[in-house]
Amino acid sequence: MKQDNEEEEAVEDWLAKLSASLVTDGKKSFLDSISQCLSCGYREMTKISLTTMVWFSSSLASVPDSEFQLPAFSVLISKLKENLENSEWIEHKILAATSLLNFSKIPDCMNIMLTMASEIAAPLSDLLEENRTAKELYALISQED
């Protein structure tokens, strides 16, 4: 059990350091670059970017009290919402919904989502029959069970 806790702490530390380097290193941040890719208009590039966002949002949500959670969400929310609302591909919408669900596990991010619940709920309602993640996020933001 002790080794499991040590391993878990090591993973959290690694995720925190990785998140920090992705958000702050270089002349142009990872978030700015991925944000541009989320709306580039190329199906595969957008899919890859959304898949990366699923991983990144999950990683950020698993690191307690990271100073990068809210800034990252603030940069990405409009692009994720745009893909959820306007993408012509169901897969893109589901990936965007999954990222938003991951971010909903961060209290500050969830508070922001609740302020725009009606904007997010409308496109999610189209996915309720297609995807359990969309159903779960819809229930969270519309305060339903």
DSSP file with accessible surface (Angstrom, degrees, kcal/mol):
  #  RESIDUE AA STRUCTURE BP1 BP2  ACC     N-H-->O    O-->H-N    N-H-->O    O-->H-N    TCO  KAPPA ALPHA  PHI   PSI    X-CA   Y-CA   Z-CA
    1    1 A M     >        0   0  179      0, 0.0     4,-2.1     0, 0.0     5,-0.2   0.000 360.0 360.0 360.0 -39.5    0.0    0.0    0.0
    2    2 A K  H  >  +     0   0  155      1,-0.2     4,-2.4     2,-0.2     5,-0.2   0.915 360.0  50.8 -62.5 -40.1    2.8    2.4    0.8
    3    3 A Q  H  > S+     0   0  140      1,-0.2     4,-2.6     2,-0.2    -1,-0.2   0.889 107.6  53.7 -64.8 -37.7    4.3    1.9   -2.6
    4    4 A D  H  > S+     0   0   94      2,-0.2     4,-2.6     1,-0.2    -1,-0.2   0.916 110.1  47.1 -61.9 -42.7    1.0    2.6   -4.2
    5    5 A N  H  X S+     0   0   91     -4,-2.1     4,-2.5     2,-0.2    -2,-0.2   0.901 112.7  49.0 -65.2 -41.7    0.7    5.9   -2.3
    6    6 A E  H  X S+     0   0  103     -4,-2.4     4,-2.3     2,-0.2    -2,-0.2   0.904 112.6  48.1 -63.4 -41.9    4.3    6.8   -3.3
    7    7 A E  H  X S+     0   0  118     -4,-2.6     4,-2.5     2,-0.2    -2,-0.2   0.917 111.4  50.2 -64.9 -42.8    3.6    6.0   -6.9
    8    8 A E  H  X S+     0   0  115     -4,-2.6     4,-2.4     1,-0.2    -2,-0.2   0.920 111.6  48.2 -62.2 -42.5    0.3    8.0   -6.9
    9    9 A E  H  X S+     0   0  130     -4,-2.5     4,-2.5     2,-0.2    -1,-0.2   0.890 110.7  51.5 -65.0 -39.1    2.2   11.0   -5.4
   10   10 A A  H  X S+     0   0   59     -4,-2.3     4,-2.6     2,-0.2    -2,-0.2   0.909 110.1  49.0 -64.6 -40.4    4.9   10.7   -8.0
   11   11 A V  H  X S+     0   0   73     -4,-2.5     4,-2.8     2,-0.2     5,-0.2   0.931 111.5  49.0 -65.5 -44.1    2.3   10.6  -10.8
   12   12 A E  H  X S+     0   0   63     -4,-2.4     4,-2.4     2,-0.2    -2,-0.2   0.916 112.0  49.0 -61.2 -42.3    0.6   13.7   -9.4
   13   13 A D  H  X S+     0   0   85     -4,-2.5     4,-2.4     2,-0.2    -2,-0.2   0.929 112.1  48.6 -62.9 -43.9    3.9   15.5   -9.1
   14   14 A W  H  X S+     0   0  148     -4,-2.6     4,-2.8     1,-0.2    -2,-0.2   0.923 111.6  49.4 -62.3 -44.4    4.8   14.6  -12.7
   15   15 A L  H  X S+     0   0   15     -4,-2.8     4,-2.9     2,-0.2     5,-0.2   0.902 110.4  50.9 -62.7 -40.4    1.4   15.7  -13.9
   16   16 A A  H  X S+     0   0   31     -4,-2.4     4,-2.3    -5,-0.2    -2,-0.2   0.934 113.5  44.4 -63.0 -44.9    1.8   19.0  -12.1
   17   17 A K  H  X S+     0   0  132     -4,-2.4     4,-2.4     2,-0.2    -2,-0.2   0.911 114.5  49.1 -66.9 -40.9    5.2   19.6  -13.6
   18   18 A L  H  X S+     0   0   40     -4,-2.8     4,-2.5     2,-0.2     5,-0.2   0.938 111.4  49.3 -64.2 -45.2    4.1   18.6  -17.1
   19   19 A S  H  X S+     0   0    1     -4,-2.9     4,-2.0     1,-0.2     5,-0.2   0.923 111.0  50.2 -59.9 -45.0    1.0   20.9  -16.9
   20   20 A A  H  X S+     0   0   24     -4,-2.3     4,-2.4    -5,-0.2     5,-0.3   0.923 111.5  47.8 -60.6 -43.4    3.2   23.8  -15.8
   21   21 A S  H  X S+     0   0   42     -4,-2.4     4,-1.7     1,-0.2    -1,-0.2   0.890 112.0  49.7 -68.4 -35.4    5.7   23.2  -18.6
   22   22 A L  H  < S+     0   0   41     -4,-2.5     8,-1.6     1,-0.2     9,-0.5   0.853 116.9  41.2 -69.7 -32.3    2.9   23.0  -21.2
   23   23 A V  H  < S+     0   0   21     -4,-2.0    -2,-0.2    -5,-0.2    -1,-0.2   0.836 128.0  24.7 -85.5 -31.6    1.2   26.1  -20.0
   24   24 A T  H  < S+     0   0   81     -4,-2.4    -3,-0.2    -5,-0.2    -2,-0.2   0.634  92.9  96.2-115.5 -15.9    4.3   28.4  -19.4
   25   25 A D  S  < S+     0   0  101     -4,-1.7     5,-0.2    -5,-0.3     3,-0.1  -0.468  72.0  15.5 -81.3 152.7    7.3   27.3  -21.5
   26   26 A G  S    S-     0   0   71      1,-0.1     3,-0.1    -2,-0.1     4,-0.0   0.022  91.6 -74.4  83.5 170.9    8.3   28.8  -24.8
   27   27 A K  S    S+     0   0  222      1,-0.2     2,-0.5     2,-0.0    -1,-0.1   0.844 123.3  37.1 -74.2 -36.9    7.3   32.0  -26.7
   28   28 A K  S    S-     0   0  102     -3,-0.1    -1,-0.2     4,-0.0    -4,-0.0  -0.980  93.8-125.5-118.6 125.2    3.9   30.7  -27.6
   29   29 A S     >  -     0   0   23     -2,-0.5     4,-2.2     1,-0.1     5,-0.2  -0.260  14.7-120.0 -72.5 156.1    2.2   28.6  -25.1
   30   30 A F  H  > S+     0   0   48     -8,-1.6     4,-3.2    -5,-0.2     5,-0.3   0.893 114.7  56.8 -54.5 -42.4    0.8   25.1  -25.7
   31   31 A L  H  > S+     0   0    5     -9,-0.5     4,-2.3     1,-0.2    -1,-0.2   0.902 106.5  47.6 -62.9 -41.3   -2.6   26.4  -24.8
   32   32 A D  H  > S+     0   0   79      2,-0.2     4,-1.9     1,-0.2    -1,-0.2   0.924 114.9  46.7 -64.4 -43.0   -2.5   29.1  -27.5
   33   33 A S  H  X S+     0   0   46     -4,-2.2     4,-2.0     2,-0.2    -2,-0.2   0.938 114.8  44.5 -65.1 -46.5   -1.3   26.6  -30.1
   34   34 A I  H  X S+     0   0   15     -4,-3.2     4,-1.9     1,-0.2    -1,-0.2   0.886 109.6  57.5 -68.7 -33.2   -3.9   23.9  -29.2
   35   35 A S  H  X S+     0   0   16     -4,-2.3     4,-0.5    -5,-0.3    -1,-0.2   0.920 107.6  47.3 -62.0 -42.2   -6.6   26.6  -29.1
   36   36 A Q  H >< S+     0   0  114     -4,-1.9     3,-1.1     1,-0.2    -1,-0.2   0.905 110.3  52.6 -64.4 -40.3   -5.8   27.5  -32.7
   37   37 A C  H >< S+     0   0   36     -4,-2.0     3,-1.2     1,-0.2     4,-0.3   0.820  98.5  65.3 -66.4 -29.2   -5.8   23.9  -33.7
   38   38 A L  H 3< S+     0   0    1     -4,-1.9    -1,-0.2     1,-0.3    -2,-0.2   0.716 114.4  30.7 -66.8 -19.4   -9.2   23.4  -32.2
   39   39 A S  T << S+     0   0   45     -3,-1.1    -1,-0.3    -4,-0.5    -2,-0.2   0.083  83.5 113.1-126.0  27.4  -10.7   25.8  -34.7
   40   40 A C  S <  S-     0   0   49     -3,-1.2    -2,-0.1     2,-0.2    -3,-0.1   0.722  77.5-127.0 -73.9 -21.9   -8.4   25.2  -37.7
   41   41 A G  S    S+     0   0   63     -4,-0.3     2,-0.6     1,-0.3    -1,-0.1   0.369  70.9 120.5  92.6  -6.6  -11.1   23.6  -39.8
   42   42 A Y     >  -     0   0  173     -5,-0.2     4,-2.7     1,-0.2     5,-0.3  -0.838  58.6-144.0 -95.7 122.0   -9.2   20.5  -40.7
   43   43 A R  H  > S+     0   0  112     -2,-0.6     4,-2.4     1,-0.2    -1,-0.2   0.895  95.3  41.2 -53.2 -52.7  -11.1   17.4  -39.5
   44   44 A E  H  > S+     0   0  110      2,-0.2     4,-2.6     1,-0.2    -1,-0.2   0.895 115.0  50.8 -68.7 -39.5   -8.1   15.2  -38.4
   45   45 A M  H  > S+     0   0   87      2,-0.2     4,-2.5     1,-0.2    -2,-0.2   0.921 112.6  47.3 -63.9 -41.1   -6.2   18.1  -36.8
   46   46 A T  H  X S+     0   0    7     -4,-2.7     4,-2.9     2,-0.2     5,-0.2   0.926 111.5  51.1 -65.4 -41.8   -9.2   19.1  -34.8
   47   47 A K  H  X S+     0   0   59     -4,-2.4     4,-2.6    -5,-0.3    -2,-0.2   0.929 111.5  47.0 -61.2 -45.0   -9.8   15.5  -33.8
   48   48 A I  H  X S+     0   0   94     -4,-2.6     4,-2.4     2,-0.2    -1,-0.2   0.922 113.4  49.0 -63.3 -42.1   -6.2   15.1  -32.6
   49   49 A S  H  X S+     0   0    2     -4,-2.5     4,-2.2     2,-0.2    -2,-0.2   0.909 112.0  47.9 -65.5 -41.6   -6.4   18.4  -30.7
   50   50 A L  H  X S+     0   0    0     -4,-2.9     4,-2.0     2,-0.2    -2,-0.2   0.901 110.6  51.7 -66.5 -38.4   -9.6   17.4  -29.1
   51   51 A T  H  X S+     0   0   69     -4,-2.6     4,-1.9    -5,-0.2    -2,-0.2   0.920 109.6  50.1 -63.0 -41.4   -8.2   14.1  -28.1
   52   52 A T  H  X S+     0   0   43     -4,-2.4     4,-3.1     1,-0.2    -2,-0.2   0.901 108.0  54.0 -62.1 -38.6   -5.2   15.9  -26.6
   53   53 A M  H  X S+     0   0    0     -4,-2.2     4,-3.0     2,-0.2     5,-0.3   0.859 103.6  55.3 -66.3 -34.4   -7.6   18.1  -24.7
   54   54 A V  H  X S+     0   0   31     -4,-2.0     4,-1.9     2,-0.2    -1,-0.2   0.953 113.4  41.7 -61.3 -47.2   -9.4   15.1  -23.2
   55   55 A W  H  X S+     0   0  106     -4,-1.9     4,-2.5     2,-0.2    -2,-0.2   0.948 117.1  47.2 -63.2 -49.0   -6.0   13.9  -21.9
   56   56 A F  H  X S+     0   0    0     -4,-3.1     4,-2.8     1,-0.2     5,-0.2   0.920 112.6  47.9 -63.0 -44.8   -4.9   17.4  -20.7
   57   57 A S  H  X S+     0   0    0     -4,-3.0     4,-2.3     1,-0.2    -1,-0.2   0.899 112.4  50.2 -65.9 -36.7   -8.2   18.2  -19.0
   58   58 A S  H  X S+     0   0   58     -4,-1.9     4,-1.3    -5,-0.3    -2,-0.2   0.918 111.6  48.7 -64.7 -42.2   -8.1   14.8  -17.3
   59   59 A S  H  X S+     0   0    6     -4,-2.5     4,-0.7     1,-0.2     3,-0.3   0.930 112.0  47.9 -63.9 -46.1   -4.6   15.4  -16.1
   60   60 A L  H >< S+     0   0    0     -4,-2.8     3,-0.9     1,-0.2     6,-0.3   0.901 110.5  52.1 -62.7 -39.7   -5.4   18.9  -14.8
   61   61 A A  H 3< S+     0   0   26     -4,-2.3    -1,-0.2     1,-0.2    -2,-0.2   0.780 106.2  55.0 -68.3 -24.8   -8.4   17.6  -13.0
   62   62 A S  H 3< S+     0   0   55     -4,-1.3    -1,-0.2    -3,-0.3    -2,-0.2   0.605  91.7  80.6 -85.5 -10.3   -6.4   14.9  -11.3
   63   63 A V  S X< S-     0   0    9     -3,-0.9     3,-0.9    -4,-0.7     6,-0.1  -0.858  85.5-128.9 -97.8 113.2   -3.8   17.4   -9.9
   64   64 A P  T 3  S-     0   0   79      0, 0.0    -2,-0.1     0, 0.0    -3,-0.1  -0.371  78.2  -9.0 -66.2 135.2   -5.3   19.0   -6.7
   65   65 A D  T 3  S+     0   0  157      1,-0.2     2,-0.3    -4,-0.1    -4,-0.1   0.808  80.4 177.3  52.7  43.8   -5.2   22.8   -6.5
   66   66 A S    X   -     0   0   19     -3,-0.9     3,-1.1    -6,-0.3     4,-0.4  -0.583  31.7-140.5 -77.0 136.4   -3.1   23.4   -9.6
   67   67 A E  T 3  S+     0   0  157     -2,-0.3    -1,-0.1     1,-0.2    -2,-0.1   0.615  99.8  59.1 -71.0  -8.4   -2.6   27.1  -10.3
   68   68 A F  T 3> S+     0   0   30      2,-0.1     4,-2.1     1,-0.1     5,-0.3   0.533  80.6  85.4 -98.7  -7.8   -3.0   26.3  -14.0
   69   69 A Q  H <> S+     0   0   21     -3,-1.1     4,-2.4     2,-0.2     5,-0.2   0.964  94.8  37.4 -61.3 -56.9   -6.4   24.7  -14.0
   70   70 A L  H  > S+     0   0   58     -4,-0.4     4,-2.9     2,-0.2     5,-0.2   0.928 117.0  50.4 -67.4 -44.6   -8.5   27.9  -14.3
   71   71 A P  H  > S+     0   0   66      0, 0.0     4,-1.7     0, 0.0    -1,-0.2   0.922 112.9  47.9 -58.9 -40.0   -6.2   29.8  -16.7
   72   72 A A  H  X S+     0   0    0     -4,-2.1     4,-2.0     2,-0.2    -2,-0.2   0.946 112.9  47.7 -64.5 -45.6   -6.1   26.7  -19.0
   73   73 A F  H  X S+     0   0    0     -4,-2.4     4,-2.8    -5,-0.3    -1,-0.2   0.917 108.3  55.5 -61.2 -41.5   -9.9   26.4  -18.8
   74   74 A S  H  < S+     0   0   65     -4,-2.9     4,-0.4     1,-0.2    -1,-0.2   0.866 110.5  45.1 -61.7 -36.0  -10.3   30.1  -19.5
   75   75 A V  H  < S+     0   0   51     -4,-1.7     4,-0.3    -5,-0.2    -1,-0.2   0.874 122.5  36.2 -72.8 -35.5   -8.2   29.8  -22.7
   76   76 A L  H  X S+     0   0    0     -4,-2.0     4,-2.5    -5,-0.2     3,-0.3   0.702  91.7  84.3 -96.8 -20.5   -9.9   26.6  -23.9
   77   77 A I  H  X S+     0   0   16     -4,-2.8     4,-2.9     1,-0.2     5,-0.3   0.891  91.0  50.1 -56.9 -44.3  -13.6   26.9  -22.9
   78   78 A S  H  > S+     0   0   70     -4,-0.4     4,-2.4     1,-0.2    -1,-0.2   0.910 113.5  45.8 -64.7 -37.8  -14.7   29.0  -26.0
   79   79 A K  H  > S+     0   0   46     -4,-0.3     4,-2.1    -3,-0.3    -1,-0.2   0.886 113.9  48.2 -72.4 -37.3  -13.1   26.6  -28.4
   80   80 A L  H  X S+     0   0    0     -4,-2.5     4,-2.3     2,-0.2    -2,-0.2   0.937 113.7  47.3 -66.3 -43.5  -14.5   23.5  -26.7
   81   81 A K  H  X S+     0   0   32     -4,-2.9     4,-2.7    -5,-0.3     5,-0.2   0.917 109.8  54.0 -62.8 -41.1  -17.9   25.1  -26.6
   82   82 A E  H  X S+     0   0   72     -4,-2.4     4,-3.1    -5,-0.3     5,-0.4   0.917 110.2  46.3 -60.0 -43.7  -17.5   26.0  -30.3
   83   83 A N  H  X S+     0   0   11     -4,-2.1     4,-1.5     2,-0.2    -1,-0.2   0.895 112.3  50.9 -67.2 -38.2  -16.7   22.4  -31.2
   84   84 A L  H  < S+     0   0    0     -4,-2.3    -2,-0.2     1,-0.2    -1,-0.2   0.914 120.2  35.0 -64.1 -40.7  -19.6   21.1  -29.1
   85   85 A E  H  < S+     0   0   64     -4,-2.7    -2,-0.2    -5,-0.2    -1,-0.2   0.890 130.7  22.9 -80.8 -41.7  -22.1   23.6  -30.8
   86   86 A N  H  < S+     0   0  116     -4,-3.1    -3,-0.2    -5,-0.2    -2,-0.2   0.540  81.1 116.6-114.4  -9.7  -20.9   23.8  -34.4
   87   87 A S     <  -     0   0   15     -4,-1.5     6,-0.0    -5,-0.4    -4,-0.0  -0.363  51.6-149.7 -65.0 142.7  -18.9   20.7  -35.4
   88   88 A E  S    S+     0   0  157      1,-0.0     2,-0.5    -2,-0.0    -1,-0.1   0.523  78.0  80.4 -86.8  -3.8  -20.4   18.7  -38.1
   89   89 A W     >  -     0   0   61      1,-0.1     4,-1.7   -46,-0.0     3,-0.5  -0.905  68.4-151.2-111.0 125.1  -18.8   15.5  -36.7
   90   90 A I  H  > S+     0   0   77     -2,-0.5     4,-2.6     1,-0.2     5,-0.2   0.880  97.6  60.3 -56.1 -41.6  -20.4   13.7  -33.7
   91   91 A E  H  > S+     0   0   81      1,-0.2     4,-2.4     2,-0.2    -1,-0.2   0.898 104.0  49.7 -57.4 -41.3  -16.9   12.5  -32.6
   92   92 A H  H  > S+     0   0    1     -3,-0.5     4,-2.5     1,-0.2    -1,-0.2   0.911 110.6  50.1 -63.7 -42.0  -15.7   16.0  -32.2
   93   93 A K  H  X S+     0   0   33     -4,-1.7     4,-2.5     2,-0.2    -2,-0.2   0.908 111.2  48.6 -63.5 -41.7  -18.7   16.9  -30.2
   94   94 A I  H  X S+     0   0   36     -4,-2.6     4,-2.4     2,-0.2    -2,-0.2   0.911 111.2  49.5 -67.0 -41.4  -18.2   13.9  -27.9
   95   95 A L  H  X S+     0   0   27     -4,-2.4     4,-2.3    -5,-0.2    -2,-0.2   0.916 111.9  48.8 -63.9 -41.3  -14.5   14.7  -27.4
   96   96 A A  H  X S+     0   0    0     -4,-2.5     4,-2.5     2,-0.2    -2,-0.2   0.928 111.7  49.6 -63.1 -43.2  -15.4   18.3  -26.5
   97   97 A A  H  X S+     0   0    0     -4,-2.5     4,-2.6     1,-0.2    -2,-0.2   0.893 109.1  52.7 -62.9 -38.4  -18.1   17.1  -24.1
   98   98 A T  H  X S+     0   0   30     -4,-2.4     4,-2.4     2,-0.2    -1,-0.2   0.921 109.4  48.5 -64.6 -43.0  -15.5   14.7  -22.5
   99   99 A S  H  X S+     0   0    0     -4,-2.3     4,-2.6     2,-0.2    -2,-0.2   0.927 112.0  49.1 -61.7 -44.0  -13.0   17.6  -22.0
  100  100 A L  H  X S+     0   0    0     -4,-2.5     4,-1.9     2,-0.2    -2,-0.2   0.899 109.2  52.4 -63.7 -38.6  -15.8   19.7  -20.5
  101  101 A L  H  X S+     0   0    9     -4,-2.6     4,-0.5     2,-0.2    -1,-0.2   0.920 109.3  49.9 -62.7 -41.9  -16.8   16.9  -18.2
  102  102 A N  H >< S+     0   0   15     -4,-2.4     3,-1.3     1,-0.2    -2,-0.2   0.932 111.0  48.7 -60.9 -45.5  -13.2   16.5  -17.0
  103  103 A F  H >< S+     0   0    0     -4,-2.6     3,-2.2     1,-0.3     7,-0.3   0.812  98.0  69.8 -65.1 -27.5  -13.0   20.3  -16.4
  104  104 A S  H 3< S+     0   0   13     -4,-1.9    -1,-0.3     1,-0.3    -2,-0.2   0.714  85.9  68.8 -64.7 -16.3  -16.3   20.1  -14.4
  105  105 A K  T << S+     0   0  127     -3,-1.3    -1,-0.3    -4,-0.5    -2,-0.2   0.565  85.0  79.4 -77.2  -7.9  -14.3   18.1  -11.7
  106  106 A I  S <> S-     0   0    6     -3,-2.2     4,-2.7     1,-0.1     3,-0.5  -0.909  81.3-143.2-100.7 114.9  -12.5   21.4  -10.9
  107  107 A P  H  > S+     0   0   95      0, 0.0     4,-2.3     0, 0.0     5,-0.2   0.865  97.0  49.1 -51.2 -44.9  -14.8   23.5   -8.8
  108  108 A D  H  > S+     0   0   91      1,-0.2     4,-1.5     2,-0.2     5,-0.1   0.892 113.8  47.1 -63.4 -38.5  -13.8   26.9  -10.3
  109  109 A C  H  > S+     0   0    0     -3,-0.5     4,-2.5    -6,-0.2    -1,-0.2   0.907 109.9  52.9 -68.7 -40.4  -14.3   25.6  -13.8
  110  110 A M  H  X S+     0   0   24     -4,-2.7     4,-2.4    -7,-0.3    -2,-0.2   0.904 105.2  55.5 -61.9 -40.1  -17.6   24.0  -12.9
  111  111 A N  H  X S+     0   0   93     -4,-2.3     4,-1.2    -5,-0.2    -1,-0.2   0.907 108.9  47.4 -59.9 -40.9  -18.8   27.4  -11.6
  112  112 A I  H  X S+     0   0   51     -4,-1.5     4,-0.9     1,-0.2     3,-0.4   0.923 110.3  52.1 -66.2 -43.0  -18.0   29.0  -14.9
  113  113 A M  H >< S+     0   0    0     -4,-2.5     3,-0.7     1,-0.2     7,-0.2   0.880 104.6  56.6 -61.3 -36.6  -19.8   26.2  -16.8
  114  114 A L  H >< S+     0   0   62     -4,-2.4     3,-1.1     1,-0.2    -1,-0.2   0.843 101.6  56.8 -65.1 -30.6  -22.8   26.8  -14.6
  115  115 A T  H 3< S+     0   0  115     -4,-1.2    -1,-0.2    -3,-0.4    -2,-0.2   0.737 117.1  34.9 -71.3 -22.0  -22.9   30.4  -15.7
  116  116 A M  T XX S+     0   0   32     -4,-0.9     4,-1.7    -3,-0.7     3,-0.5   0.021  81.4 126.2-116.3  26.9  -23.1   29.3  -19.3
  117  117 A A  H <> S+     0   0   19     -3,-1.1     4,-3.4     1,-0.2     5,-0.2   0.872  70.8  52.3 -55.7 -42.7  -25.2   26.2  -18.7
  118  118 A S  H 3> S+     0   0   96      1,-0.2     4,-1.5    -4,-0.2    -1,-0.2   0.878 108.9  51.0 -66.2 -33.7  -27.9   27.1  -21.2
  119  119 A E  H <4 S+     0   0   88     -3,-0.5    -1,-0.2     1,-0.2    -2,-0.2   0.837 118.6  37.5 -69.5 -33.7  -25.3   27.6  -23.9
  120  120 A I  H  X S+     0   0    0     -4,-1.7     4,-1.7    -7,-0.2    -2,-0.2   0.839 111.8  58.2 -85.0 -36.6  -23.7   24.2  -23.2
  121  121 A A  H  X S+     0   0   14     -4,-3.4     4,-2.3    -5,-0.2    -2,-0.2   0.875  97.2  61.3 -64.7 -38.5  -26.9   22.3  -22.5
  122  122 A A  H  X S+     0   0   60     -4,-1.5     4,-0.7    -5,-0.2     3,-0.2   0.956 110.2  37.4 -58.2 -53.7  -28.5   23.0  -25.8
  123  123 A P  H >4 S+     0   0   12      0, 0.0     3,-0.6     0, 0.0     4,-0.4   0.851 114.5  57.5 -69.2 -28.0  -25.9   21.3  -28.0
  124  124 A L  H >X S+     0   0    0     -4,-1.7     3,-1.9     1,-0.2     4,-0.6   0.868  94.7  65.3 -65.9 -34.6  -25.5   18.5  -25.4
  125  125 A S  H >< S+     0   0   50     -4,-2.3     3,-0.7     1,-0.3     4,-0.3   0.818  95.5  58.4 -60.2 -27.8  -29.1   17.7  -25.6
  126  126 A D  T << S+     0   0  114     -4,-0.7    -1,-0.3    -3,-0.6    -2,-0.2   0.699 108.7  45.9 -71.2 -19.1  -28.5   16.5  -29.2
  127  127 A L  T X> S+     0   0    2     -3,-1.9     4,-2.1    -4,-0.4     3,-0.8   0.441  80.6 100.2-101.3  -3.0  -26.0   14.0  -27.9
  128  128 A L  T << S+     0   0   34     -3,-0.7     7,-0.2    -4,-0.6    -1,-0.1   0.848  88.0  42.6 -57.4 -37.5  -27.9   12.5  -25.0
  129  129 A E  T 34 S+     0   0  172     -4,-0.3    -1,-0.3    -3,-0.2    -2,-0.1   0.734 117.2  49.3 -78.4 -22.4  -29.0    9.5  -26.9
  130  130 A E  T <4 S+     0   0  123     -3,-0.8     2,-0.4     1,-0.2    -2,-0.2   0.781 114.1  28.2 -85.5 -31.5  -25.5    9.0  -28.4
  131  131 A N     X  -     0   0   32     -4,-2.1     4,-1.7     1,-0.1    -1,-0.2  -0.987  49.7-150.5-149.4 133.3  -23.2    9.3  -25.5
  132  132 A R  H  > S+     0   0  180     -2,-0.4     4,-2.6     1,-0.2     5,-0.2   0.851 102.2  57.7 -67.6 -36.2  -23.1    8.6  -21.7
  133  133 A T  H  > S+     0   0   21      2,-0.2     4,-2.7     1,-0.2     5,-0.2   0.928 106.4  48.4 -61.5 -45.2  -20.5   11.4  -21.2
  134  134 A A  H  > S+     0   0    0     -7,-0.2     4,-2.7     1,-0.2    -1,-0.2   0.910 111.4  51.0 -61.2 -40.5  -22.9   14.0  -22.7
  135  135 A K  H  X S+     0   0  116     -4,-1.7     4,-2.2    -8,-0.2    -2,-0.2   0.917 111.3  47.7 -62.6 -43.7  -25.7   12.7  -20.6
  136  136 A E  H  X S+     0   0   81     -4,-2.6     4,-2.0     2,-0.2    -2,-0.2   0.928 114.3  45.4 -65.4 -45.2  -23.5   13.0  -17.4
  137  137 A L  H  X S+     0   0    0     -4,-2.7     4,-2.7     2,-0.2     5,-0.3   0.916 111.0  53.7 -65.5 -41.5  -22.4   16.5  -18.3
  138  138 A Y  H  X S+     0   0   54     -4,-2.7     4,-2.1    -5,-0.2     6,-0.3   0.928 108.7  49.4 -57.4 -45.2  -25.9   17.6  -19.2
  139  139 A A  H  <>S+     0   0   24     -4,-2.2     5,-2.4     1,-0.2     4,-0.4   0.903 111.8  50.0 -62.8 -39.1  -27.1   16.4  -15.8
  140  140 A L  H ><5S+     0   0   67     -4,-2.0     3,-0.7     3,-0.2    -2,-0.2   0.933 115.8  38.9 -65.8 -48.6  -24.4   18.3  -14.0
  141  141 A I  H 3<5S+     0   0    4     -4,-2.7    -1,-0.2     1,-0.2    -2,-0.2   0.762 118.3  47.0 -80.4 -21.7  -24.9   21.6  -15.7
  142  142 A S  T 3<5S-     0   0   37     -4,-2.1    -1,-0.2    -5,-0.3    -2,-0.2   0.402 109.0-123.8 -96.5   4.1  -28.6   21.5  -15.7
  143  143 A Q  T < 5 +     0   0  137     -3,-0.7     2,-0.3    -4,-0.4    -3,-0.2   0.846  65.7 135.4  59.0  37.7  -28.6   20.4  -12.1
  144  144 A E      <       0   0  105     -5,-2.4    -1,-0.2    -6,-0.3    -2,-0.1  -0.770 360.0 360.0-110.4 160.6  -30.6   17.2  -12.9
  145  145 A D              0   0  210     -2,-0.3    -5,-0.0    -3,-0.1    -1,-0.0  -0.615 360.0 360.0 -97.0 360.0  -30.1   13.7  -11.7
